[in-house]
Amino acid sequence: MRRELTDTEQFLQSMVDHPVGTSYIGRHWSEPEPTPLEIAQESRTFRVVEYIFGALAVAAMMIIVYMVFRALFLVVMSLW
């Protein structure tokens, strides 16, 4: 029966399986390599920029909805 490796053993095994210069050092071999987006999301700056753009998107949608309802109101009032 095969036993589970401890964290230290996994680290040492990953150093043997994936030599210096690869991004796999310190992670278990079964963990997938992180995508550039996952790496960026760990940054505080990325999250702040993401929140700012989210707020801008919400504001833009509110302006678009306002303009559509205003146009509909003007069309209906001109037909009255």
mmJSON file of the N, C-alpha and C atoms, coordinates in Angstrom:
{"data_MODEL":{"atom_site":{
"group_PDB":["ATOM","ATOM","ATOM","ATOM","ATOM","ATOM","ATOM","ATOM","ATOM","ATOM","ATOM","ATOM","ATOM","ATOM","ATOM","ATOM","ATOM","ATOM","ATOM","ATOM","ATOM","ATOM","ATOM","ATOM","ATOM","ATOM","ATOM","ATOM","ATOM","ATOM","ATOM","ATOM","ATOM","ATOM","ATOM","ATOM","ATOM","ATOM","ATOM","ATOM","ATOM","ATOM","ATOM","ATOM","ATOM","ATOM","ATOM","ATOM","ATOM","ATOM","ATOM","ATOM","ATOM","ATOM","ATOM","ATOM","ATOM","ATOM","ATOM","ATOM","ATOM","ATOM","ATOM","ATOM","ATOM","ATOM","ATOM","ATOM","ATOM","ATOM","ATOM","ATOM","ATOM","ATOM","ATOM","ATOM","ATOM","ATOM","ATOM","ATOM","ATOM","ATOM","ATOM","ATOM","ATOM","ATOM","ATOM","ATOM","ATOM","ATOM","ATOM","ATOM","ATOM","ATOM","ATOM","ATOM","ATOM","ATOM","ATOM","ATOM","ATOM","ATOM","ATOM","ATOM","ATOM","ATOM","ATOM","ATOM","ATOM","ATOM","ATOM","ATOM","ATOM","ATOM","ATOM","ATOM","ATOM","ATOM","ATOM","ATOM","ATOM","ATOM","ATOM","ATOM","ATOM","ATOM","ATOM","ATOM","ATOM","ATOM","ATOM","ATOM","ATOM","ATOM","ATOM","ATOM","ATOM","ATOM","ATOM","ATOM","ATOM","ATOM","ATOM","ATOM","ATOM","ATOM","ATOM","ATOM","ATOM","ATOM","ATOM","ATOM","ATOM","ATOM","ATOM","ATOM","ATOM","ATOM","ATOM","ATOM","ATOM","ATOM","ATOM","ATOM","ATOM","ATOM","ATOM","ATOM","ATOM","ATOM","ATOM","ATOM","ATOM","ATOM","ATOM","ATOM","ATOM","ATOM","ATOM","ATOM","ATOM","ATOM","ATOM","ATOM","ATOM","ATOM","ATOM","ATOM","ATOM","ATOM","ATOM","ATOM","ATOM","ATOM","ATOM","ATOM","ATOM","ATOM","ATOM","ATOM","ATOM","ATOM","ATOM","ATOM","ATOM","ATOM","ATOM","ATOM","ATOM","ATOM","ATOM","ATOM","ATOM","ATOM","ATOM","ATOM","ATOM","ATOM","ATOM","ATOM","ATOM","ATOM","ATOM","ATOM","ATOM","ATOM","ATOM","ATOM","ATOM","ATOM","ATOM","ATOM","ATOM","ATOM","ATOM","ATOM","ATOM","ATOM","ATOM","ATOM"],
"id":[1,2,3,4,5,6,7,8,9,10,11,12,13,14,15,16,17,18,19,20,21,22,23,24,25,26,27,28,29,30,31,32,33,34,35,36,37,38,39,40,41,42,43,44,45,46,47,48,49,50,51,52,53,54,55,56,57,58,59,60,61,62,63,64,65,66,67,68,69,70,71,72,73,74,75,76,77,78,79,80,81,82,83,84,85,86,87,88,89,90,91,92,93,94,95,96,97,98,99,100,101,102,103,104,105,106,107,108,109,110,111,112,113,114,115,116,117,118,119,120,121,122,123,124,125,126,127,128,129,130,131,132,133,134,135,136,137,138,139,140,141,142,143,144,145,146,147,148,149,150,151,152,153,154,155,156,157,158,159,160,161,162,163,164,165,166,167,168,169,170,171,172,173,174,175,176,177,178,179,180,181,182,183,184,185,186,187,188,189,190,191,192,193,194,195,196,197,198,199,200,201,202,203,204,205,206,207,208,209,210,211,212,213,214,215,216,217,218,219,220,221,222,223,224,225,226,227,228,229,230,231,232,233,234,235,236,237,238,239,240],
"type_symbol":["N","C","C","N","C","C","N","C","C","N","C","C","N","C","C","N","C","C","N","C","C","N","C","C","N","C","C","N","C","C","N","C","C","N","C","C","N","C","C","N","C","C","N","C","C","N","C","C","N","C","C","N","C","C","N","C","C","N","C","C","N","C","C","N","C","C","N","C","C","N","C","C","N","C","C","N","C","C","N","C","C","N","C","C","N","C","C","N","C","C","N","C","C","N","C","C","N","C","C","N","C","C","N","C","C","N","C","C","N","C","C","N","C","C","N","C","C","N","C","C","N","C","C","N","C","C","N","C","C","N","C","C","N","C","C","N","C","C","N","C","C","N","C","C","N","C","C","N","C","C","N","C","C","N","C","C","N","C","C","N","C","C","N","C","C","N","C","C","N","C","C","N","C","C","N","C","C","N","C","C","N","C","C","N","C","C","N","C","C","N","C","C","N","C","C","N","C","C","N","C","C","N","C","C","N","C","C","N","C","C","N","C","C","N","C","C","N","C","C","N","C","C","N","C","C","N","C","C","N","C","C","N","C","C","N","C","C","N","C","C"],
"label_atom_id":["N","CA","C","N","CA","C","N","CA","C","N","CA","C","N","CA","C","N","CA","C","N","CA","C","N","CA","C","N","CA","C","N","CA","C","N","CA","C","N","CA","C","N","CA","C","N","CA","C","N","CA","C","N","CA","C","N","CA","C","N","CA","C","N","CA","C","N","CA","C","N","CA","C","N","CA","C","N","CA","C","N","CA","C","N","CA","C","N","CA","C","N","CA","C","N","CA","C","N","CA","C","N","CA","C","N","CA","C","N","CA","C","N","CA","C","N","CA","C","N","CA","C","N","CA","C","N","CA","C","N","CA","C","N","CA","C","N","CA","C","N","CA","C","N","CA","C","N","CA","C","N","CA","C","N","CA","C","N","CA","C","N","CA","C","N","CA","C","N","CA","C","N","CA","C","N","CA","C","N","CA","C","N","CA","C","N","CA","C","N","CA","C","N","CA","C","N","CA","C","N","CA","C","N","CA","C","N","CA","C","N","CA","C","N","CA","C","N","CA","C","N","CA","C","N","CA","C","N","CA","C","N","CA","C","N","CA","C","N","CA","C","N","CA","C","N","CA","C","N","CA","C","N","CA","C","N","CA","C","N","CA","C","N","CA","C","N","CA","C","N","CA","C","N","CA","C","N","CA","C"],
"label_alt_id":[null,null,null,null,null,null,null,null,null,null,null,null,null,null,null,null,null,null,null,null,null,null,null,null,null,null,null,null,null,null,null,null,null,null,null,null,null,null,null,null,null,null,null,null,null,null,null,null,null,null,null,null,null,null,null,null,null,null,null,null,null,null,null,null,null,null,null,null,null,null,null,null,null,null,null,null,null,null,null,null,null,null,null,null,null,null,null,null,null,null,null,null,null,null,null,null,null,null,null,null,null,null,null,null,null,null,null,null,null,null,null,null,null,null,null,null,null,null,null,null,null,null,null,null,null,null,null,null,null,null,null,null,null,null,null,null,null,null,null,null,null,null,null,null,null,null,null,null,null,null,null,null,null,null,null,null,null,null,null,null,null,null,null,null,null,null,null,null,null,null,null,null,null,null,null,null,null,null,null,null,null,null,null,null,null,null,null,null,null,null,null,null,null,null,null,null,null,null,null,null,null,null,null,null,null,null,null,null,null,null,null,null,null,null,null,null,null,null,null,null,null,null,null,null,null,null,null,null,null,null,null,null,null,null,null,null,null,null,null,null],
"label_comp_id":["MET","MET","MET","ARG","ARG","ARG","ARG","ARG","ARG","GLU","GLU","GLU","LEU","LEU","LEU","THR","THR","THR","ASP","ASP","ASP","THR","THR","THR","GLU","GLU","GLU","GLN","GLN","GLN","PHE","PHE","PHE","LEU","LEU","LEU","GLN","GLN","GLN","SER","SER","SER","MET","MET","MET","VAL","VAL","VAL","ASP","ASP","ASP","HIS","HIS","HIS","PRO","PRO","PRO","VAL","VAL","VAL","GLY","GLY","GLY","THR","THR","THR","SER","SER","SER","TYR","TYR","TYR","ILE","ILE","ILE","GLY","GLY","GLY","ARG","ARG","ARG","HIS","HIS","HIS","TRP","TRP","TRP","SER","SER","SER","GLU","GLU","GLU","PRO","PRO","PRO","GLU","GLU","GLU","PRO","PRO","PRO","THR","THR","THR","PRO","PRO","PRO","LEU","LEU","LEU","GLU","GLU","GLU","ILE","ILE","ILE","ALA","ALA","ALA","GLN","GLN","GLN","GLU","GLU","GLU","SER","SER","SER","ARG","ARG","ARG","THR","THR","THR","PHE","PHE","PHE","ARG","ARG","ARG","VAL","VAL","VAL","VAL","VAL","VAL","GLU","GLU","GLU","TYR","TYR","TYR","ILE","ILE","ILE","PHE","PHE","PHE","GLY","GLY","GLY","ALA","ALA","ALA","LEU","LEU","LEU","ALA","ALA","ALA","VAL","VAL","VAL","ALA","ALA","ALA","ALA","ALA","ALA","MET","MET","MET","MET","MET","MET","ILE","ILE","ILE","ILE","ILE","ILE","VAL","VAL","VAL","TYR","TYR","TYR","MET","MET","MET","VAL","VAL","VAL","PHE","PHE","PHE","ARG","ARG","ARG","ALA","ALA","ALA","LEU","LEU","LEU","PHE","PHE","PHE","LEU","LEU","LEU","VAL","VAL","VAL","VAL","VAL","VAL","MET","MET","MET","SER","SER","SER","LEU","LEU","LEU","TRP","TRP","TRP"],
"label_asym_id":["A","A","A","A","A","A","A","A","A","A","A","A","A","A","A","A","A","A","A","A","A","A","A","A","A","A","A","A","A","A","A","A","A","A","A","A","A","A","A","A","A","A","A","A","A","A","A","A","A","A","A","A","A","A","A","A","A","A","A","A","A","A","A","A","A","A","A","A","A","A","A","A","A","A","A","A","A","A","A","A","A","A","A","A","A","A","A","A","A","A","A","A","A","A","A","A","A","A","A","A","A","A","A","A","A","A","A","A","A","A","A","A","A","A","A","A","A","A","A","A","A","A","A","A","A","A","A","A","A","A","A","A","A","A","A","A","A","A","A","A","A","A","A","A","A","A","A","A","A","A","A","A","A","A","A","A","A","A","A","A","A","A","A","A","A","A","A","A","A","A","A","A","A","A","A","A","A","A","A","A","A","A","A","A","A","A","A","A","A","A","A","A","A","A","A","A","A","A","A","A","A","A","A","A","A","A","A","A","A","A","A","A","A","A","A","A","A","A","A","A","A","A","A","A","A","A","A","A","A","A","A","A","A","A","A","A","A","A","A","A"],
"label_entity_id":["1","1","1","1","1","1","1","1","1","1","1","1","1","1","1","1","1","1","1","1","1","1","1","1","1","1","1","1","1","1","1","1","1","1","1","1","1","1","1","1","1","1","1","1","1","1","1","1","1","1","1","1","1","1","1","1","1","1","1","1","1","1","1","1","1","1","1","1","1","1","1","1","1","1","1","1","1","1","1","1","1","1","1","1","1","1","1","1","1","1","1","1","1","1","1","1","1","1","1","1","1","1","1","1","1","1","1","1","1","1","1","1","1","1","1","1","1","1","1","1","1","1","1","1","1","1","1","1","1","1","1","1","1","1","1","1","1","1","1","1","1","1","1","1","1","1","1","1","1","1","1","1","1","1","1","1","1","1","1","1","1","1","1","1","1","1","1","1","1","1","1","1","1","1","1","1","1","1","1","1","1","1","1","1","1","1","1","1","1","1","1","1","1","1","1","1","1","1","1","1","1","1","1","1","1","1","1","1","1","1","1","1","1","1","1","1","1","1","1","1","1","1","1","1","1","1","1","1","1","1","1","1","1","1","1","1","1","1","1","1"],
"label_seq_id":[1,1,1,2,2,2,3,3,3,4,4,4,5,5,5,6,6,6,7,7,7,8,8,8,9,9,9,10,10,10,11,11,11,12,12,12,13,13,13,14,14,14,15,15,15,16,16,16,17,17,17,18,18,18,19,19,19,20,20,20,21,21,21,22,22,22,23,23,23,24,24,24,25,25,25,26,26,26,27,27,27,28,28,28,29,29,29,30,30,30,31,31,31,32,32,32,33,33,33,34,34,34,35,35,35,36,36,36,37,37,37,38,38,38,39,39,39,40,40,40,41,41,41,42,42,42,43,43,43,44,44,44,45,45,45,46,46,46,47,47,47,48,48,48,49,49,49,50,50,50,51,51,51,52,52,52,53,53,53,54,54,54,55,55,55,56,56,56,57,57,57,58,58,58,59,59,59,60,60,60,61,61,61,62,62,62,63,63,63,64,64,64,65,65,65,66,66,66,67,67,67,68,68,68,69,69,69,70,70,70,71,71,71,72,72,72,73,73,73,74,74,74,75,75,75,76,76,76,77,77,77,78,78,78,79,79,79,80,80,80],
"pdbx_PDB_ins_code":[null,null,null,null,null,null,null,null,null,null,null,null,null,null,null,null,null,null,null,null,null,null,null,null,null,null,null,null,null,null,null,null,null,null,null,null,null,null,null,null,null,null,null,null,null,null,null,null,null,null,null,null,null,null,null,null,null,null,null,null,null,null,null,null,null,null,null,null,null,null,null,null,null,null,null,null,null,null,null,null,null,null,null,null,null,null,null,null,null,null,null,null,null,null,null,null,null,null,null,null,null,null,null,null,null,null,null,null,null,null,null,null,null,null,null,null,null,null,null,null,null,null,null,null,null,null,null,null,null,null,null,null,null,null,null,null,null,null,null,null,null,null,null,null,null,null,null,null,null,null,null,null,null,null,null,null,null,null,null,null,null,null,null,null,null,null,null,null,null,null,null,null,null,null,null,null,null,null,null,null,null,null,null,null,null,null,null,null,null,null,null,null,null,null,null,null,null,null,null,null,null,null,null,null,null,null,null,null,null,null,null,null,null,null,null,null,null,null,null,null,null,null,null,null,null,null,null,null,null,null,null,null,null,null,null,null,null,null,null,null],
"Cartn_x":[0.845,0.0,0.895,0.575,1.4,0.908,1.83,1.433,1.486,0.724,0.729,2.035,2.553,3.78,3.464,4.381,4.219,4.539,4.25,4.521,6.006,6.841,8.288,8.722,8.197,8.541,8.03,6.833,6.305,7.199,7.654,8.534,9.829,10.439,11.692,11.479,10.366,10.075,9.851,9.182,8.947,10.259,11.229,12.536,13.264,13.038,13.672,12.966,11.619,10.843,10.947,11.001,11.021,12.188,13.3,14.501,14.325,15.324,15.296,15.051,14.235,13.92,12.501,11.83,10.436,9.551,8.289,7.361,6.756,7.175,6.58,7.253,8.321,9.037,8.154,8.074,7.295,5.839,5.425,4.039,4.026,2.914,2.775,2.671,3.171,3.19,1.794,0.78,-0.571,-1.275,-0.715,-1.336,-1.059,-2.093,-1.854,-1.076,-0.364,0.386,-0.597,-0.407,-1.36,-1.316,-2.479,-2.56,-2.068,-1.718,-1.306,-2.38,-3.661,-4.738,-4.745,-4.563,-4.527,-3.342,-2.225,-1.052,-1.332,-1.955,-2.249,-3.274,-4.249,-5.303,-4.776,-3.604,-3.013,-2.479,-2.323,-1.786,-2.882,-2.551,-3.513,-3.851,-2.859,-3.074,-4.079,-3.96,-4.887,-6.315,-6.513,-7.866,-8.435,-7.603,-8.077,-8.502,-7.684,-8.024,-9.294,-9.435,-10.631,-11.88,-11.801,-12.938,-13.269,-12.244,-12.474,-13.188,-12.716,-13.361,-14.77,-14.988,-16.342,-17.278,-16.808,-17.631,-17.908,-16.913,-17.117,-18.125,-18.089,-19.045,-20.464,-20.631,-21.96,-22.457,-21.594,-21.981,-22.366,-21.611,-21.921,-23.271,-23.55,-24.848,-25.993,-25.805,-26.853,-27.109,-26.058,-26.217,-26.952,-26.611,-27.281,-28.76,-29.083,-30.49,-31.228,-30.605,-31.222,-31.507,-30.537,-30.714,-31.816,-31.913,-32.967,-34.336,-34.5,-35.802,-36.143,-35.148,-35.408,-35.859,-35.2,-35.605,-37.023,-37.339,-38.704,-39.713,-39.382,-40.278,-40.524,-39.466,-39.618,-40.449,-40.262,-41.05,-42.517,-42.796,-44.186,-44.829,-44.11,-44.679,-44.913,-44.076,-44.281,-45.487,-45.851,-47.021,-48.311,-48.225,-49.397,-50.35],
"Cartn_y":[-1.175,0.0,1.246,2.193,3.396,4.5,5.122,6.181,7.539,8.491,9.855,10.546,11.374,12.108,13.34,13.675,14.904,16.093,17.299,18.493,18.615,18.33,18.419,17.402,16.184,15.149,15.514,16.101,16.537,17.619,18.552,19.62,19.038,18.137,17.528,16.718,15.991,15.202,16.115,17.25,18.169,18.77,18.955,19.462,18.425,17.155,16.088,15.943,15.938,15.742,16.931,18.135,19.348,20.214,20.178,20.881,22.4,23.06,24.516,25.182,26.235,26.947,26.687,25.727,25.473,26.021,26.23,26.813,25.755,24.509,23.443,23.263,23.975,23.775,24.179,23.325,23.616,23.228,22.682,22.245,20.762,20.127,18.71,18.514,17.396,17.145,17.108,16.77,16.643,17.997,19.053,20.373,20.957,21.477,22.072,23.38,23.724,24.978,26.143,27.171,28.288,29.06,29.548,30.357,31.769,32.538,33.928,34.734,34.461,35.173,34.834,33.556,33.15,33.782,33.894,34.529,36.011,36.67,38.105,38.374,37.464,37.685,37.666,37.134,37.134,38.515,39.385,40.726,41.664,42.467,43.436,44.499,44.929,45.949,45.463,44.207,43.648,43.694,43.326,43.331,44.738,45.725,47.115,47.588,47.307,47.698,46.984,45.712,44.948,45.584,46.019,46.675,48.002,48.765,50.056,49.856,48.909,48.659,48.094,47.322,46.835,47.98,48.938,50.106,50.943,51.101,51.845,51.141,49.824,49.069,49.255,49.23,49.44,50.843,51.837,53.219,53.362,52.737,52.805,52.159,51.029,50.367,51.236,51.895,52.767,53.947,54.505,55.613,55.143,53.962,53.423,53.193,52.611,52.377,53.707,54.7,56.027,56.61,56.52,57.089,56.377,55.062,54.311,54.722,54.781,55.163,56.613,57.485,58.878,58.974,58.23,58.235,57.696,56.612,56.068,57.081,57.751,58.761,59.888,60.365,61.451,61.017,59.788,59.279,59.182,58.635,58.481,59.852,60.789,62.117,62.875,62.634,63.323,62.76,61.511,60.901,61.214,61.745,61.975,62.925],
"Cartn_z":[0.0,0.0,0.0,-0.875,-1.034,-0.11,0.605,1.529,0.831,1.383,0.847,1.248,0.369,0.663,1.507,2.399,3.177,2.267,2.751,1.952,1.611,2.576,2.336,1.293,1.405,0.429,-0.964,-1.025,-2.32,-2.924,-2.082,-2.564,-3.122,-2.356,-2.81,-4.08,-4.146,-5.342,-6.548,-6.331,-7.446,-7.941,-7.034,-7.458,-8.307,-8.016,-8.798,-10.142,-10.112,-11.338,-12.289,-11.73,-12.543,-12.082,-12.795,-12.348,-12.305,-11.736,-11.569,-12.924,-12.875,-14.109,-14.58,-13.964,-14.316,-13.217,-13.546,-12.571,-11.652,-11.796,-10.991,-9.637,-9.379,-8.119,-6.948,-5.959,-4.768,-4.87,-6.007,-6.157,-6.491,-6.139,-6.428,-7.932,-8.423,-9.865,-10.478,-9.658,-10.215,-10.34,-9.73,-9.836,-11.216,-11.871,-13.189,-13.058,-14.104,-14.09,-14.147,-13.321,-13.319,-14.634,-15.041,-16.253,-15.938,-16.966,-16.71,-15.975,-16.253,-15.561,-14.075,-13.736,-12.326,-11.601,-12.285,-11.682,-11.451,-12.432,-12.311,-11.221,-11.045,-10.061,-8.629,-8.419,-7.082,-6.715,-7.704,-7.469,-6.97,-5.965,-5.423,-6.467,-7.226,-8.255,-9.291,-9.695,-10.68,-10.152,-8.881,-8.304,-8.241,-7.888,-7.825,-9.21,-10.211,-11.584,-12.034,-11.653,-12.004,-11.386,-10.126,-9.468,-10.139,-10.513,-11.166,-12.499,-13.304,-14.591,-14.409,-13.359,-13.064,-12.747,-11.95,-11.615,-12.86,-13.716,-14.965,-15.871,-15.907,-16.72,-16.202,-14.883,-14.292,-14.615,-14.487,-14.794,-16.265,-17.151,-18.582,-18.881,-18.248,-18.467,-17.959,-16.822,-16.291,-17.228,-17.809,-18.756,-20.008,-20.503,-21.692,-21.414,-20.266,-19.91,-19.801,-19.175,-19.057,-20.444,-21.361,-22.7,-23.471,-23.334,-24.026,-23.505,-22.18,-21.629,-21.954,-21.988,-22.348,-23.797,-24.689,-26.098,-26.247,-25.545,-25.604,-25.077,-23.992,-23.422,-24.426,-25.079,-26.049,-27.25,-27.706,-28.836,-28.448,-27.281,-26.833,-26.633,-26.036,-25.8,-27.104,-28.117,-29.392,-30.136,-29.85,-30.49,-29.744,-28.56,-27.7,-28.339],
"occupancy":[1.0,1.0,1.0,1.0,1.0,1.0,1.0,1.0,1.0,1.0,1.0,1.0,1.0,1.0,1.0,1.0,1.0,1.0,1.0,1.0,1.0,1.0,1.0,1.0,1.0,1.0,1.0,1.0,1.0,1.0,1.0,1.0,1.0,1.0,1.0,1.0,1.0,1.0,1.0,1.0,1.0,1.0,1.0,1.0,1.0,1.0,1.0,1.0,1.0,1.0,1.0,1.0,1.0,1.0,1.0,1.0,1.0,1.0,1.0,1.0,1.0,1.0,1.0,1.0,1.0,1.0,1.0,1.0,1.0,1.0,1.0,1.0,1.0,1.0,1.0,1.0,1.0,1.0,1.0,1.0,1.0,1.0,1.0,1.0,1.0,1.0,1.0,1.0,1.0,1.0,1.0,1.0,1.0,1.0,1.0,1.0,1.0,1.0,1.0,1.0,1.0,1.0,1.0,1.0,1.0,1.0,1.0,1.0,1.0,1.0,1.0,1.0,1.0,1.0,1.0,1.0,1.0,1.0,1.0,1.0,1.0,1.0,1.0,1.0,1.0,1.0,1.0,1.0,1.0,1.0,1.0,1.0,1.0,1.0,1.0,1.0,1.0,1.0,1.0,1.0,1.0,1.0,1.0,1.0,1.0,1.0,1.0,1.0,1.0,1.0,1.0,1.0,1.0,1.0,1.0,1.0,1.0,1.0,1.0,1.0,1.0,1.0,1.0,1.0,1.0,1.0,1.0,1.0,1.0,1.0,1.0,1.0,1.0,1.0,1.0,1.0,1.0,1.0,1.0,1.0,1.0,1.0,1.0,1.0,1.0,1.0,1.0,1.0,1.0,1.0,1.0,1.0,1.0,1.0,1.0,1.0,1.0,1.0,1.0,1.0,1.0,1.0,1.0,1.0,1.0,1.0,1.0,1.0,1.0,1.0,1.0,1.0,1.0,1.0,1.0,1.0,1.0,1.0,1.0,1.0,1.0,1.0,1.0,1.0,1.0,1.0,1.0,1.0,1.0,1.0,1.0,1.0,1.0,1.0,1.0,1.0,1.0,1.0,1.0,1.0],
"B_iso_or_equiv":[0.0,0.0,0.0,0.0,0.0,0.0,0.0,0.0,0.0,0.0,0.0,0.0,0.0,0.0,0.0,0.0,0.0,0.0,0.0,0.0,0.0,0.0,0.0,0.0,0.0,0.0,0.0,0.0,0.0,0.0,0.0,0.0,0.0,0.0,0.0,0.0,0.0,0.0,0.0,0.0,0.0,0.0,0.0,0.0,0.0,0.0,0.0,0.0,0.0,0.0,0.0,0.0,0.0,0.0,0.0,0.0,0.0,0.0,0.0,0.0,0.0,0.0,0.0,0.0,0.0,0.0,0.0,0.0,0.0,0.0,0.0,0.0,0.0,0.0,0.0,0.0,0.0,0.0,0.0,0.0,0.0,0.0,0.0,0.0,0.0,0.0,0.0,0.0,0.0,0.0,0.0,0.0,0.0,0.0,0.0,0.0,0.0,0.0,0.0,0.0,0.0,0.0,0.0,0.0,0.0,0.0,0.0,0.0,0.0,0.0,0.0,0.0,0.0,0.0,0.0,0.0,0.0,0.0,0.0,0.0,0.0,0.0,0.0,0.0,0.0,0.0,0.0,0.0,0.0,0.0,0.0,0.0,0.0,0.0,0.0,0.0,0.0,0.0,0.0,0.0,0.0,0.0,0.0,0.0,0.0,0.0,0.0,0.0,0.0,0.0,0.0,0.0,0.0,0.0,0.0,0.0,0.0,0.0,0.0,0.0,0.0,0.0,0.0,0.0,0.0,0.0,0.0,0.0,0.0,0.0,0.0,0.0,0.0,0.0,0.0,0.0,0.0,0.0,0.0,0.0,0.0,0.0,0.0,0.0,0.0,0.0,0.0,0.0,0.0,0.0,0.0,0.0,0.0,0.0,0.0,0.0,0.0,0.0,0.0,0.0,0.0,0.0,0.0,0.0,0.0,0.0,0.0,0.0,0.0,0.0,0.0,0.0,0.0,0.0,0.0,0.0,0.0,0.0,0.0,0.0,0.0,0.0,0.0,0.0,0.0,0.0,0.0,0.0,0.0,0.0,0.0,0.0,0.0,0.0,0.0,0.0,0.0,0.0,0.0,0.0],
"pdbx_formal_charge":[null,null,null,null,null,null,null,null,null,null,null,null,null,null,null,null,null,null,null,null,null,null,null,null,null,null,null,null,null,null,null,null,null,null,null,null,null,null,null,null,null,null,null,null,null,null,null,null,null,null,null,null,null,null,null,null,null,null,null,null,null,null,null,null,null,null,null,null,null,null,null,null,null,null,null,null,null,null,null,null,null,null,null,null,null,null,null,null,null,null,null,null,null,null,null,null,null,null,null,null,null,null,null,null,null,null,null,null,null,null,null,null,null,null,null,null,null,null,null,null,null,null,null,null,null,null,null,null,null,null,null,null,null,null,null,null,null,null,null,null,null,null,null,null,null,null,null,null,null,null,null,null,null,null,null,null,null,null,null,null,null,null,null,null,null,null,null,null,null,null,null,null,null,null,null,null,null,null,null,null,null,null,null,null,null,null,null,null,null,null,null,null,null,null,null,null,null,null,null,null,null,null,null,null,null,null,null,null,null,null,null,null,null,null,null,null,null,null,null,null,null,null,null,null,null,null,null,null,null,null,null,null,null,null,null,null,null,null,null,null],
"auth_seq_id":[1,1,1,2,2,2,3,3,3,4,4,4,5,5,5,6,6,6,7,7,7,8,8,8,9,9,9,10,10,10,11,11,11,12,12,12,13,13,13,14,14,14,15,15,15,16,16,16,17,17,17,18,18,18,19,19,19,20,20,20,21,21,21,22,22,22,23,23,23,24,24,24,25,25,25,26,26,26,27,27,27,28,28,28,29,29,29,30,30,30,31,31,31,32,32,32,33,33,33,34,34,34,35,35,35,36,36,36,37,37,37,38,38,38,39,39,39,40,40,40,41,41,41,42,42,42,43,43,43,44,44,44,45,45,45,46,46,46,47,47,47,48,48,48,49,49,49,50,50,50,51,51,51,52,52,52,53,53,53,54,54,54,55,55,55,56,56,56,57,57,57,58,58,58,59,59,59,60,60,60,61,61,61,62,62,62,63,63,63,64,64,64,65,65,65,66,66,66,67,67,67,68,68,68,69,69,69,70,70,70,71,71,71,72,72,72,73,73,73,74,74,74,75,75,75,76,76,76,77,77,77,78,78,78,79,79,79,80,80,80],
"auth_comp_id":["MET","MET","MET","ARG","ARG","ARG","ARG","ARG","ARG","GLU","GLU","GLU","LEU","LEU","LEU","THR","THR","THR","ASP","ASP","ASP","THR","THR","THR","GLU","GLU","GLU","GLN","GLN","GLN","PHE","PHE","PHE","LEU","LEU","LEU","GLN","GLN","GLN","SER","SER","SER","MET","MET","MET","VAL","VAL","VAL","ASP","ASP","ASP","HIS","HIS","HIS","PRO","PRO","PRO","VAL","VAL","VAL","GLY","GLY","GLY","THR","THR","THR","SER","SER","SER","TYR","TYR","TYR","ILE","ILE","ILE","GLY","GLY","GLY","ARG","ARG","ARG","HIS","HIS","HIS","TRP","TRP","TRP","SER","SER","SER","GLU","GLU","GLU","PRO","PRO","PRO","GLU","GLU","GLU","PRO","PRO","PRO","THR","THR","THR","PRO","PRO","PRO","LEU","LEU","LEU","GLU","GLU","GLU","ILE","ILE","ILE","ALA","ALA","ALA","GLN","GLN","GLN","GLU","GLU","GLU","SER","SER","SER","ARG","ARG","ARG","THR","THR","THR","PHE","PHE","PHE","ARG","ARG","ARG","VAL","VAL","VAL","VAL","VAL","VAL","GLU","GLU","GLU","TYR","TYR","TYR","ILE","ILE","ILE","PHE","PHE","PHE","GLY","GLY","GLY","ALA","ALA","ALA","LEU","LEU","LEU","ALA","ALA","ALA","VAL","VAL","VAL","ALA","ALA","ALA","ALA","ALA","ALA","MET","MET","MET","MET","MET","MET","ILE","ILE","ILE","ILE","ILE","ILE","VAL","VAL","VAL","TYR","TYR","TYR","MET","MET","MET","VAL","VAL","VAL","PHE","PHE","PHE","ARG","ARG","ARG","ALA","ALA","ALA","LEU","LEU","LEU","PHE","PHE","PHE","LEU","LEU","LEU","VAL","VAL","VAL","VAL","VAL","VAL","MET","MET","MET","SER","SER","SER","LEU","LEU","LEU","TRP","TRP","TRP"],
"auth_asym_id":["A","A","A","A","A","A","A","A","A","A","A","A","A","A","A","A","A","A","A","A","A","A","A","A","A","A","A","A","A","A","A","A","A","A","A","A","A","A","A","A","A","A","A","A","A","A","A","A","A","A","A","A","A","A","A","A","A","A","A","A","A","A","A","A","A","A","A","A","A","A","A","A","A","A","A","A","A","A","A","A","A","A","A","A","A","A","A","A","A","A","A","A","A","A","A","A","A","A","A","A","A","A","A","A","A","A","A","A","A","A","A","A","A","A","A","A","A","A","A","A","A","A","A","A","A","A","A","A","A","A","A","A","A","A","A","A","A","A","A","A","A","A","A","A","A","A","A","A","A","A","A","A","A","A","A","A","A","A","A","A","A","A","A","A","A","A","A","A","A","A","A","A","A","A","A","A","A","A","A","A","A","A","A","A","A","A","A","A","A","A","A","A","A","A","A","A","A","A","A","A","A","A","A","A","A","A","A","A","A","A","A","A","A","A","A","A","A","A","A","A","A","A","A","A","A","A","A","A","A","A","A","A","A","A","A","A","A","A","A","A"],
"auth_atom_id":["N","CA","C","N","CA","C","N","CA","C","N","CA","C","N","CA","C","N","CA","C","N","CA","C","N","CA","C","N","CA","C","N","CA","C","N","CA","C","N","CA","C","N","CA","C","N","CA","C","N","CA","C","N","CA","C","N","CA","C","N","CA","C","N","CA","C","N","CA","C","N","CA","C","N","CA","C","N","CA","C","N","CA","C","N","CA","C","N","CA","C","N","CA","C","N","CA","C","N","CA","C","N","CA","C","N","CA","C","N","CA","C","N","CA","C","N","CA","C","N","CA","C","N","CA","C","N","CA","C","N","CA","C","N","CA","C","N","CA","C","N","CA","C","N","CA","C","N","CA","C","N","CA","C","N","CA","C","N","CA","C","N","CA","C","N","CA","C","N","CA","C","N","CA","C","N","CA","C","N","CA","C","N","CA","C","N","CA","C","N","CA","C","N","CA","C","N","CA","C","N","CA","C","N","CA","C","N","CA","C","N","CA","C","N","CA","C","N","CA","C","N","CA","C","N","CA","C","N","CA","C","N","CA","C","N","CA","C","N","CA","C","N","CA","C","N","CA","C","N","CA","C","N","CA","C","N","CA","C","N","CA","C","N","CA","C","N","CA","C","N","CA","C","N","CA","C","N","CA","C"],
"pdbx_PDB_model_num":[1,1,1,1,1,1,1,1,1,1,1,1,1,1,1,1,1,1,1,1,1,1,1,1,1,1,1,1,1,1,1,1,1,1,1,1,1,1,1,1,1,1,1,1,1,1,1,1,1,1,1,1,1,1,1,1,1,1,1,1,1,1,1,1,1,1,1,1,1,1,1,1,1,1,1,1,1,1,1,1,1,1,1,1,1,1,1,1,1,1,1,1,1,1,1,1,1,1,1,1,1,1,1,1,1,1,1,1,1,1,1,1,1,1,1,1,1,1,1,1,1,1,1,1,1,1,1,1,1,1,1,1,1,1,1,1,1,1,1,1,1,1,1,1,1,1,1,1,1,1,1,1,1,1,1,1,1,1,1,1,1,1,1,1,1,1,1,1,1,1,1,1,1,1,1,1,1,1,1,1,1,1,1,1,1,1,1,1,1,1,1,1,1,1,1,1,1,1,1,1,1,1,1,1,1,1,1,1,1,1,1,1,1,1,1,1,1,1,1,1,1,1,1,1,1,1,1,1,1,1,1,1,1,1,1,1,1,1,1,1]
}}}
